[in-house]
């Protein structure tokens, strides 16, 4: 399993954008298609809301890749 730690630089990130930023797809549109197809899980449950807000502490999975979303660093 591929594990990716993603550091937030704001309070949340939209699910489709997270997939793009983590390098699991080429564009936000491709991320939306993956979510709509039911291929993405958030905290173990299938998530079909393409622009679902993902916050620190959540885990997003696509295939054999798992993204752990980490809290924004204090300045």
N, C-alpha and C positions, 0 to 999 in steps of 0.2 A: 504494500500500500504506500502510495506517495503522500507524504504529509507536508502541508504548506502552512507556515505561520504568516498570517496577514495582519500587519500593524495598521490600525485605523488612524487616520489623520483628521477625523471629524467624529461626530456622534454616531453616525450610521453610514452604510453604503447600500445601494440597491443591489438586490441579488444578481441581476443580469450583469451589472457592472463589476461586481466582485469576481464573477467567473472570468471576465475579460482581464481585469487587473491581476488576477492570480495566474494568468497564462493558460487557463483551461479551454479558452475559445478565442477566436480572432476578433470578435466584435461584440458590442452590446446586443446587436440583433441576433447573433448566433447564440448568445447567452439566453435571450428570451425564448428562442426556439427550443433549446434544451430544457428549460423550465416548463414550457407549455407541453412538451412531450412526456413530462413526468419523470425525467431522468435525474432530477436534483432532489436531495434530501436536506432538510434543515433540522438539526437536533434529532435525527433519526426518522422524521416523518416526511413523506413526499410533499413538496411545496410547489404549487402551480401558479402562485402570484408572481409574475415576472419581475415586478419592481418592489417586492417585499423588502422592508427595511431590515437589514442585518446589523446587529449590534455586537459589541464586545462580549465575549463569553460564549457565543454561538459557534456551532460546528456545521459546516456545509460540506456535503459529500456529492461527488459526481464520479460514477464508475469506481475505480480503485484509488481515486484522489480524495483527500480529506483536507479541508481548509479550517484551521482554528483561527478565529477572529480575536485579535488581542486589543486591549484598551489603548486609547490614544495616549501618547507619552506626554507628560507634563513638561512645559518649557523650562 
